[in-house]
Amino acid sequence: MTTTAAIIDTTRCPLCGELNRCAMEIERETGQVQPPCWCMQADFSNAPLTNLPETMRGMSCICARCAAGAAPAQD
């Protein structure tokens, strides 16, 4: 049996799909030094991290809205 690894877009929040604006990921992709990421000062205590499948944890950053526990924007 073969397993196919899921393709994870590290620039997007795994909870809502919006851009996560992670400065560390931007620096890794572009090679351009970035200021400290917003997440270094963020409070994640309201983030719905239990909604994130175990296989996706630690693979990409969540966005500021999800970190604050806010509902995703409706289109």
Buried (B, 14 or more C-beta within 10 A) or exposed (E): EEEEEEEEEBBBBBBBEBEBBBBBBBBEEEEEEEEEBBBEEBEEEEBBBEEBEEEEEEEBBBBBBBBBEBEEEEE
